C-alpha cells in the first residue's frame, strides 16, 4: 500500500484509544517532520516509551490514523483520484454529519468524501457497482 492511495484529509492524529480498535487501523508513522511517512497498521501505543508501534516491528514518535467516514450499509466510498462522482452519488457534510445527494455532475471537490450506492443485481442478487480490486 503506498501513500499515493490516500488523500491528505483522511488522516488525523492518533489517540491511545485508536491502538485498541479492532481490526488494527491503517496508520502512517514517522519520527521527524522531515522524514517520510511509513504506512502500516497501528499495533499499539506504549505509554512507558511514549511510542507508536507499527506492524513492521518499529516504533515511532508520530502516528496518524486513516479516518474516512463510514459509507453505511449498501454504499462504498469513491476514490475521487480515480473516479468522478456522478448524479445520485452523495457527498459528506462533516459539519452536519450527514450525507447529501448530488443533483449535478458538473463539478466536484477532491477535499470532500463521496459515496455511491451498491445496488443488488436483479438476476443474481450479488452487489453491482462495487469497485473491483
VMD Tcl script that builds the backbone (N, CA, C; Angstrom):
set m [mol new atoms 399]
animate dup $m
set s [atomselect $m all]
$s set {name element resname resid chain x y z} {
  {N N UNK 1 A 0.860 -1.169 0.000}
  {CA C UNK 1 A 0.000 0.000 0.000}
  {C C UNK 1 A 0.904 1.228 0.000}
  {N N UNK 2 A 0.643 2.174 -0.892}
  {CA C UNK 2 A 1.508 3.354 -0.951}
  {C C UNK 2 A 0.738 4.603 -0.550}
  {N N UNK 3 A 1.476 5.621 -0.172}
  {CA C UNK 3 A 0.880 6.860 0.301}
  {C C UNK 3 A 0.042 7.546 -0.767}
  {N N UNK 4 A 0.302 7.287 -2.056}
  {CA C UNK 4 A -0.460 7.944 -3.120}
  {C C UNK 4 A -1.925 7.529 -3.132}
  {N N UNK 5 A -2.255 6.410 -2.492}
  {CA C UNK 5 A -3.645 5.959 -2.461}
  {C C UNK 5 A -4.481 6.691 -1.419}
  {N N UNK 6 A -3.853 7.538 -0.637}
  {CA C UNK 6 A -4.565 8.244 0.412}
  {C C UNK 6 A -4.529 9.734 0.172}
  {N N UNK 7 A -5.603 10.380 0.458}
  {CA C UNK 7 A -5.709 11.822 0.309}
  {C C UNK 7 A -5.471 12.424 1.683}
  {N N UNK 8 A -4.782 13.546 1.726}
  {CA C UNK 8 A -4.336 14.116 2.993}
  {C C UNK 8 A -5.468 14.280 4.006}
  {N N UNK 9 A -6.653 14.606 3.586}
  {CA C UNK 9 A -7.744 14.876 4.541}
  {C C UNK 9 A -8.180 13.627 5.294}
  {N N UNK 10 A -7.792 12.454 4.866}
  {CA C UNK 10 A -8.224 11.225 5.508}
  {C C UNK 10 A -7.481 10.952 6.804}
  {N N UNK 11 A -6.440 11.708 7.094}
  {CA C UNK 11 A -5.604 11.406 8.247}
  {C C UNK 11 A -5.873 12.351 9.406}
  {N N UNK 12 A -5.774 11.822 10.625}
  {CA C UNK 12 A -5.852 12.647 11.832}
  {C C UNK 12 A -4.867 12.075 12.833}
  {N N UNK 13 A -4.488 12.880 13.803}
  {CA C UNK 13 A -3.555 12.407 14.823}
  {C C UNK 13 A -4.185 11.272 15.610}
  {N N UNK 14 A -3.398 10.243 15.834}
  {CA C UNK 14 A -3.884 9.075 16.566}
  {C C UNK 14 A -4.010 9.379 18.052}
  {N N UNK 15 A -4.897 8.663 18.707}
  {CA C UNK 15 A -5.041 8.731 20.161}
  {C C UNK 15 A -4.736 7.335 20.703}
  {N N UNK 16 A -4.377 7.200 21.973}
  {CA C UNK 16 A -4.125 5.857 22.529}
  {C C UNK 16 A -5.304 4.899 22.313}
  {N N UNK 17 A -6.526 5.434 22.316}
  {CA C UNK 17 A -7.698 4.577 22.117}
  {C C UNK 17 A -7.706 3.944 20.727}
  {N N UNK 18 A -7.087 4.607 19.748}
  {CA C UNK 18 A -7.043 4.044 18.397}
  {C C UNK 18 A -6.247 2.757 18.346}
  {N N UNK 19 A -5.324 2.583 19.276}
  {CA C UNK 19 A -4.466 1.398 19.236}
  {C C UNK 19 A -5.177 0.135 19.706}
  {N N UNK 20 A -6.363 0.264 20.272}
  {CA C UNK 20 A -7.088 -0.929 20.726}
  {C C UNK 20 A -8.301 -1.241 19.852}
  {N N UNK 21 A -8.468 -0.502 18.761}
  {CA C UNK 21 A -9.601 -0.766 17.871}
  {C C UNK 21 A -9.341 -2.037 17.079}
  {N N UNK 22 A -10.407 -2.739 16.775}
  {CA C UNK 22 A -10.296 -3.990 16.042}
  {C C UNK 22 A -11.086 -3.861 14.749}
  {N N UNK 23 A -10.541 -4.144 13.592}
  {CA C UNK 23 A -9.184 -4.609 13.350}
  {C C UNK 23 A -8.177 -3.468 13.494}
  {N N UNK 24 A -6.871 -3.798 13.509}
  {CA C UNK 24 A -5.884 -2.718 13.637}
  {C C UNK 24 A -6.090 -1.667 12.548}
  {N N UNK 25 A -5.942 -0.409 12.927}
  {CA C UNK 25 A -6.208 0.688 11.998}
  {C C UNK 25 A -5.032 0.926 11.059}
  {N N UNK 26 A -5.349 1.279 9.806}
  {CA C UNK 26 A -4.321 1.716 8.873}
  {C C UNK 26 A -3.778 3.031 9.402}
  {N N UNK 27 A -2.474 3.148 9.458}
  {CA C UNK 27 A -1.857 4.348 10.017}
  {C C UNK 27 A -0.600 4.697 9.245}
  {N N UNK 28 A -0.123 5.914 9.475}
  {CA C UNK 28 A 1.180 6.299 8.942}
  {C C UNK 28 A 2.015 6.806 10.103}
  {N N UNK 29 A 3.293 6.525 10.039}
  {CA C UNK 29 A 4.200 6.775 11.148}
  {C C UNK 29 A 5.440 7.532 10.663}
  {N N UNK 30 A 6.016 8.345 11.563}
  {CA C UNK 30 A 7.324 8.934 11.324}
  {C C UNK 30 A 7.845 9.499 12.632}
  {N N UNK 31 A 9.157 9.778 12.664}
  {CA C UNK 31 A 9.759 10.347 13.866}
  {C C UNK 31 A 9.924 11.855 13.769}
  {N N UNK 32 A 10.432 12.329 12.669}
  {CA C UNK 32 A 10.687 13.764 12.498}
  {C C UNK 32 A 9.851 14.319 11.360}
  {N N UNK 33 A 9.594 15.628 11.381}
  {CA C UNK 33 A 8.765 16.243 10.349}
  {C C UNK 33 A 9.388 16.153 8.960}
  {N N UNK 34 A 10.682 15.964 8.861}
  {CA C UNK 34 A 11.364 15.918 7.567}
  {C C UNK 34 A 11.532 14.490 7.035}
  {N N UNK 35 A 11.135 13.488 7.811}
  {CA C UNK 35 A 11.247 12.105 7.334}
  {C C UNK 35 A 9.964 11.697 6.623}
  {N N UNK 36 A 10.070 10.714 5.742}
  {CA C UNK 36 A 8.902 10.227 5.007}
  {C C UNK 36 A 7.988 9.429 5.928}
  {N N UNK 37 A 6.698 9.448 5.600}
  {CA C UNK 37 A 5.736 8.632 6.338}
  {C C UNK 37 A 5.926 7.174 5.969}
  {N N UNK 38 A 5.737 6.293 6.926}
  {CA C UNK 38 A 5.740 4.849 6.715}
  {C C UNK 38 A 4.301 4.386 6.916}
  {N N UNK 39 A 3.741 3.683 5.930}
  {CA C UNK 39 A 2.359 3.206 6.012}
  {C C UNK 39 A 2.346 1.792 6.591}
  {N N UNK 40 A 1.432 1.547 7.513}
  {CA C UNK 40 A 1.295 0.221 8.102}
  {C C UNK 40 A 0.079 0.170 9.001}
  {N N UNK 41 A -0.028 -0.857 9.806}
  {CA C UNK 41 A -1.135 -0.981 10.760}
  {C C UNK 41 A -0.633 -0.595 12.139}
  {N N UNK 42 A -1.464 0.139 12.866}
  {CA C UNK 42 A -1.143 0.539 14.238}
  {C C UNK 42 A -1.378 -0.658 15.151}
  {N N UNK 43 A -0.312 -1.145 15.758}
  {CA C UNK 43 A -0.417 -2.316 16.631}
  {C C UNK 43 A -0.738 -1.888 18.063}
  {N N UNK 44 A 0.055 -0.973 18.637}
  {CA C UNK 44 A -0.278 -0.470 19.970}
  {C C UNK 44 A 0.524 0.783 20.294}
  {N N UNK 45 A 0.087 1.458 21.351}
  {CA C UNK 45 A 0.760 2.633 21.865}
  {C C UNK 45 A 1.341 2.268 23.218}
  {N N UNK 46 A 2.630 2.530 23.380}
  {CA C UNK 46 A 3.323 2.182 24.616}
  {C C UNK 46 A 3.541 3.438 25.446}
  {N N UNK 47 A 2.789 3.562 26.533}
  {CA C UNK 47 A 2.867 4.745 27.380}
  {C C UNK 47 A 4.250 4.889 28.020}
  {N N UNK 48 A 4.881 3.786 28.371}
  {CA C UNK 48 A 6.183 3.866 29.033}
  {C C UNK 48 A 7.269 4.403 28.093}
  {N N UNK 49 A 7.120 4.123 26.804}
  {CA C UNK 49 A 8.078 4.620 25.820}
  {C C UNK 49 A 7.558 5.861 25.104}
  {N N UNK 50 A 6.289 6.187 25.309}
  {CA C UNK 50 A 5.570 7.197 24.516}
  {C C UNK 50 A 5.865 6.994 23.033}
  {N N UNK 51 A 5.610 5.780 22.576}
  {CA C UNK 51 A 5.897 5.425 21.191}
  {C C UNK 51 A 4.732 4.659 20.568}
  {N N UNK 52 A 4.576 4.851 19.267}
  {CA C UNK 52 A 3.574 4.141 18.484}
  {C C UNK 52 A 4.261 2.961 17.810}
  {N N UNK 53 A 3.677 1.783 17.912}
  {CA C UNK 53 A 4.277 0.590 17.332}
  {C C UNK 53 A 3.526 0.190 16.066}
  {N N UNK 54 A 4.298 -0.053 15.022}
  {CA C UNK 54 A 3.767 -0.417 13.716}
  {C C UNK 54 A 3.905 -1.921 13.513}
  {N N UNK 55 A 3.136 -2.447 12.570}
  {CA C UNK 55 A 3.217 -3.873 12.262}
  {C C UNK 55 A 4.595 -4.278 11.748}
  {N N UNK 56 A 5.401 -3.307 11.306}
  {CA C UNK 56 A 6.736 -3.623 10.791}
  {C C UNK 56 A 7.751 -3.875 11.909}
  {N N UNK 57 A 7.315 -3.770 13.163}
  {CA C UNK 57 A 8.192 -4.041 14.291}
  {C C UNK 57 A 8.955 -2.842 14.819}
  {N N UNK 58 A 8.769 -1.692 14.196}
  {CA C UNK 58 A 9.437 -0.475 14.644}
  {C C UNK 58 A 8.487 0.374 15.476}
  {N N UNK 59 A 9.047 1.316 16.232}
  {CA C UNK 59 A 8.212 2.269 16.958}
  {C C UNK 59 A 8.571 3.675 16.497}
  {N N UNK 60 A 7.578 4.570 16.570}
  {CA C UNK 60 A 7.709 5.922 16.039}
  {C C UNK 60 A 7.157 6.930 17.034}
  {N N UNK 61 A 7.590 8.171 16.896}
  {CA C UNK 61 A 7.112 9.246 17.761}
  {C C UNK 61 A 5.771 9.814 17.311}
  {N N UNK 62 A 5.509 9.778 16.006}
  {CA C UNK 62 A 4.274 10.353 15.466}
  {C C UNK 62 A 3.456 9.288 14.747}
  {N N UNK 63 A 2.147 9.384 14.911}
  {CA C UNK 63 A 1.245 8.432 14.268}
  {C C UNK 63 A -0.032 9.157 13.879}
  {N N UNK 64 A -0.508 8.896 12.676}
  {CA C UNK 64 A -1.806 9.397 12.235}
  {C C UNK 64 A -2.593 8.210 11.693}
  {N N UNK 65 A -3.876 8.189 11.952}
  {CA C UNK 65 A -4.718 7.082 11.506}
  {C C UNK 65 A -5.623 7.529 10.371}
  {N N UNK 66 A -5.953 6.576 9.509}
  {CA C UNK 66 A -6.848 6.804 8.379}
  {C C UNK 66 A -8.253 6.962 8.933}
  {N N UNK 67 A -8.901 8.055 8.606}
  {CA C UNK 67 A -10.160 8.392 9.266}
  {C C UNK 67 A -11.232 8.858 8.278}
  {N N UNK 68 A -11.697 7.963 7.429}
  {CA C UNK 68 A -12.768 8.298 6.491}
  {C C UNK 68 A -14.114 7.972 7.138}
  {N N UNK 69 A -15.181 8.686 6.754}
  {CA C UNK 69 A -16.494 8.368 7.336}
  {C C UNK 69 A -16.989 7.011 6.848}
  {N N UNK 70 A -17.803 6.374 7.656}
  {CA C UNK 70 A -18.406 5.097 7.283}
  {C C UNK 70 A -19.439 5.367 6.194}
  {N N UNK 71 A -19.316 4.724 5.021}
  {CA C UNK 71 A -20.289 4.989 3.964}
  {C C UNK 71 A -21.663 4.409 4.253}
  {N N UNK 72 A -21.761 3.460 5.163}
  {CA C UNK 72 A -23.045 2.862 5.503}
  {C C UNK 72 A -23.326 1.605 4.700}
  {N N UNK 73 A -24.275 0.825 5.176}
  {CA C UNK 73 A -24.666 -0.432 4.533}
  {C C UNK 73 A -25.160 -0.159 3.111}
  {N N UNK 74 A -24.637 -0.903 2.147}
  {CA C UNK 74 A -25.077 -0.771 0.762}
  {C C UNK 74 A -24.411 0.366 0.000}
  {N N UNK 75 A -23.398 0.990 0.580}
  {CA C UNK 75 A -22.679 2.095 -0.058}
  {C C UNK 75 A -21.185 1.815 -0.012}
  {N N UNK 76 A -20.422 2.496 -0.896}
  {CA C UNK 76 A -18.967 2.458 -0.862}
  {C C UNK 76 A -18.428 3.866 -1.088}
  {N N UNK 77 A -17.269 4.141 -0.502}
  {CA C UNK 77 A -16.622 5.429 -0.721}
  {C C UNK 77 A -16.044 5.472 -2.123}
  {N N UNK 78 A -16.054 6.645 -2.729}
  {CA C UNK 78 A -15.497 6.852 -4.058}
  {C C UNK 78 A -14.119 7.471 -3.910}
  {N N UNK 79 A -13.151 6.903 -4.602}
  {CA C UNK 79 A -11.811 7.487 -4.633}
  {C C UNK 79 A -11.804 8.523 -5.752}
  {N N UNK 80 A -11.897 9.798 -5.405}
  {CA C UNK 80 A -12.011 10.858 -6.408}
  {C C UNK 80 A -10.738 11.036 -7.225}
  {N N UNK 81 A -9.674 10.346 -6.852}
  {CA C UNK 81 A -8.466 10.376 -7.664}
  {C C UNK 81 A -8.634 9.508 -8.911}
  {N N UNK 82 A -9.496 8.503 -8.841}
  {CA C UNK 82 A -9.664 7.580 -9.961}
  {C C UNK 82 A -11.086 7.531 -10.518}
  {N N UNK 83 A -12.072 8.055 -9.782}
  {CA C UNK 83 A -13.466 8.043 -10.231}
  {C C UNK 83 A -14.071 9.425 -10.086}
  {N N UNK 84 A -14.939 9.782 -11.013}
  {CA C UNK 84 A -15.639 11.062 -10.928}
  {C C UNK 84 A -17.022 10.841 -10.316}
  {N N UNK 85 A -17.365 11.579 -9.267}
  {CA C UNK 85 A -18.724 11.455 -8.704}
  {C C UNK 85 A -19.785 11.775 -9.754}
  {N N UNK 86 A -20.910 11.075 -9.675}
  {CA C UNK 86 A -21.997 11.211 -10.638}
  {C C UNK 86 A -23.269 11.689 -9.947}
  {N N UNK 87 A -24.255 12.061 -10.758}
  {CA C UNK 87 A -25.561 12.418 -10.227}
  {C C UNK 87 A -26.092 11.212 -9.460}
  {N N UNK 88 A -26.617 11.434 -8.263}
  {CA C UNK 88 A -27.136 10.355 -7.425}
  {C C UNK 88 A -26.150 9.902 -6.360}
  {N N UNK 89 A -24.857 10.154 -6.579}
  {CA C UNK 89 A -23.880 9.888 -5.526}
  {C C UNK 89 A -24.133 10.890 -4.409}
  {N N UNK 90 A -23.551 10.659 -3.267}
  {CA C UNK 90 A -23.752 11.565 -2.141}
  {C C UNK 90 A -22.418 12.086 -1.624}
  {N N UNK 91 A -22.443 13.332 -1.157}
  {CA C UNK 91 A -21.248 13.941 -0.556}
  {C C UNK 91 A -21.469 14.053 0.947}
  {N N UNK 92 A -20.360 14.007 1.683}
  {CA C UNK 92 A -20.445 14.034 3.132}
  {C C UNK 92 A -20.279 15.462 3.642}
  {N N UNK 93 A -21.261 15.917 4.425}
  {CA C UNK 93 A -21.202 17.229 5.072}
  {C C UNK 93 A -20.697 16.998 6.492}
  {N N UNK 94 A -19.411 17.259 6.714}
  {CA C UNK 94 A -18.815 16.953 8.016}
  {C C UNK 94 A -19.309 17.875 9.123}
  {N N UNK 95 A -19.804 19.059 8.768}
  {CA C UNK 95 A -20.306 19.982 9.790}
  {C C UNK 95 A -21.659 19.539 10.337}
  {N N UNK 96 A -22.494 18.969 9.476}
  {CA C UNK 96 A -23.812 18.482 9.909}
  {C C UNK 96 A -23.823 16.972 10.132}
  {N N UNK 97 A -22.682 16.306 9.826}
  {CA C UNK 97 A -22.543 14.868 9.983}
  {C C UNK 97 A -23.664 14.117 9.267}
  {N N UNK 98 A -23.798 14.392 7.960}
  {CA C UNK 98 A -24.812 13.715 7.158}
  {C C UNK 98 A -24.380 13.677 5.699}
  {N N UNK 99 A -25.007 12.774 4.949}
  {CA C UNK 99 A -24.740 12.630 3.521}
  {C C UNK 99 A -25.774 13.418 2.735}
  {N N UNK 100 A -25.350 14.069 1.647}
  {CA C UNK 100 A -26.227 14.903 0.827}
  {C C UNK 100 A -26.181 14.397 -0.618}
  {N N UNK 101 A -27.343 14.230 -1.251}
  {CA C UNK 101 A -27.429 13.737 -2.629}
  {C C UNK 101 A -26.906 14.795 -3.596}
  {N N UNK 102 A -26.072 14.354 -4.548}
  {CA C UNK 102 A -25.586 15.243 -5.612}
  {C C UNK 102 A -26.657 15.341 -6.687}
  {N N UNK 103 A -27.021 16.548 -7.027}
  {CA C UNK 103 A -28.049 16.766 -8.041}
  {C C UNK 103 A -27.459 17.101 -9.404}
  {N N UNK 104 A -26.150 17.297 -9.479}
  {CA C UNK 104 A -25.488 17.590 -10.750}
  {C C UNK 104 A -24.117 16.927 -10.775}
  {N N UNK 105 A -23.591 16.748 -11.975}
  {CA C UNK 105 A -22.275 16.110 -12.119}
  {C C UNK 105 A -21.271 17.061 -12.755}
  {N N UNK 106 A -21.540 18.356 -12.654}
  {CA C UNK 106 A -20.684 19.344 -13.303}
  {C C UNK 106 A -19.330 19.447 -12.611}
  {N N UNK 107 A -19.338 19.592 -11.308}
  {CA C UNK 107 A -18.071 19.750 -10.593}
  {C C UNK 107 A -18.090 18.939 -9.300}
  {N N UNK 108 A -16.904 18.691 -8.790}
  {CA C UNK 108 A -16.765 18.026 -7.508}
  {C C UNK 108 A -15.459 18.493 -6.892}
  {N N UNK 109 A -15.329 18.261 -5.602}
  {CA C UNK 109 A -14.151 18.713 -4.886}
  {C C UNK 109 A -13.359 17.517 -4.389}
  {N N UNK 110 A -12.056 17.593 -4.534}
  {CA C UNK 110 A -11.207 16.492 -4.085}
  {C C UNK 110 A -10.994 16.517 -2.580}
  {N N UNK 111 A -11.565 17.486 -1.908}
  {CA C UNK 111 A -11.443 17.563 -0.450}
  {C C UNK 111 A -12.725 17.137 0.246}
  {N N UNK 112 A -13.621 16.500 -0.482}
  {CA C UNK 112 A -14.908 16.061 0.058}
  {C C UNK 112 A -15.011 14.547 -0.118}
  {N N UNK 113 A -15.650 13.864 0.818}
  {CA C UNK 113 A -15.911 12.433 0.693}
  {C C UNK 113 A -17.184 12.233 -0.118}
  {N N UNK 114 A -17.181 11.243 -1.001}
  {CA C UNK 114 A -18.357 10.884 -1.782}
  {C C UNK 114 A -18.610 9.390 -1.606}
  {N N UNK 115 A -19.888 9.012 -1.682}
  {CA C UNK 115 A -20.223 7.599 -1.630}
  {C C UNK 115 A -21.172 7.268 -2.773}
  {N N UNK 116 A -21.194 5.985 -3.156}
  {CA C UNK 116 A -22.042 5.502 -4.248}
  {C C UNK 116 A -22.786 4.271 -3.776}
  {N N UNK 117 A -24.044 4.170 -4.166}
  {CA C UNK 117 A -24.901 3.036 -3.809}
  {C C UNK 117 A -24.399 1.768 -4.498}
  {N N UNK 118 A -24.385 0.683 -3.762}
  {CA C UNK 118 A -24.089 -0.634 -4.326}
  {C C UNK 118 A -25.430 -1.347 -4.425}
  {N N UNK 119 A -25.981 -1.403 -5.628}
  {CA C UNK 119 A -27.309 -1.992 -5.831}
  {C C UNK 119 A -27.184 -3.486 -6.111}
  {N N UNK 120 A -28.144 -4.292 -5.634}
  {CA C UNK 120 A -28.082 -5.733 -5.928}
  {C C UNK 120 A -28.430 -6.009 -7.388}
  {N N UNK 121 A -27.768 -6.985 -7.987}
  {CA C UNK 121 A -28.065 -7.420 -9.337}
  {C C UNK 121 A -29.402 -8.161 -9.306}
  {N N UNK 122 A -30.310 -7.791 -10.188}
  {CA C UNK 122 A -31.652 -8.381 -10.198}
  {C C UNK 122 A -31.591 -9.883 -10.455}
  {N N UNK 123 A -30.664 -10.331 -11.313}
  {CA C UNK 123 A -30.586 -11.750 -11.670}
  {C C UNK 123 A -29.930 -12.601 -10.583}
  {N N UNK 124 A -28.835 -12.108 -10.015}
  {CA C UNK 124 A -28.060 -12.940 -9.089}
  {C C UNK 124 A -28.186 -12.531 -7.630}
  {N N UNK 125 A -28.595 -11.301 -7.386}
  {CA C UNK 125 A -28.649 -10.811 -6.025}
  {C C UNK 125 A -27.310 -10.312 -5.511}
  {N N UNK 126 A -26.246 -10.483 -6.338}
  {CA C UNK 126 A -24.910 -10.006 -5.959}
  {C C UNK 126 A -24.851 -8.489 -6.122}
  {N N UNK 127 A -24.058 -7.799 -5.282}
  {CA C UNK 127 A -23.923 -6.347 -5.415}
  {C C UNK 127 A -23.268 -5.959 -6.734}
  {N N UNK 128 A -23.812 -4.912 -7.369}
  {CA C UNK 128 A -23.170 -4.336 -8.558}
  {C C UNK 128 A -22.751 -2.926 -8.200}
  {N N UNK 129 A -21.795 -2.413 -8.921}
  {CA C UNK 129 A -21.296 -1.066 -8.613}
  {C C UNK 129 A -20.177 -1.102 -7.597}
  {N N UNK 130 A -19.861 -2.279 -7.116}
  {CA C UNK 130 A -18.767 -2.421 -6.155}
  {C C UNK 130 A -17.459 -2.287 -6.915}
  {N N UNK 131 A -16.558 -1.501 -6.408}
  {CA C UNK 131 A -15.277 -1.294 -7.072}
  {C C UNK 131 A -14.495 -2.590 -7.058}
  {N N UNK 132 A -13.953 -2.964 -8.215}
  {CA C UNK 132 A -13.166 -4.184 -8.315}
  {C C UNK 132 A -11.749 -3.918 -7.871}
  {N N UNK 133 A -11.181 -4.868 -7.131}
  {CA C UNK 133 A -9.794 -4.733 -6.670}
  {C C UNK 133 A -8.820 -5.049 -7.774}
}
mol reanalyze $m
mol bondsrecalc $m
mol representation Tube
mol addrep $m
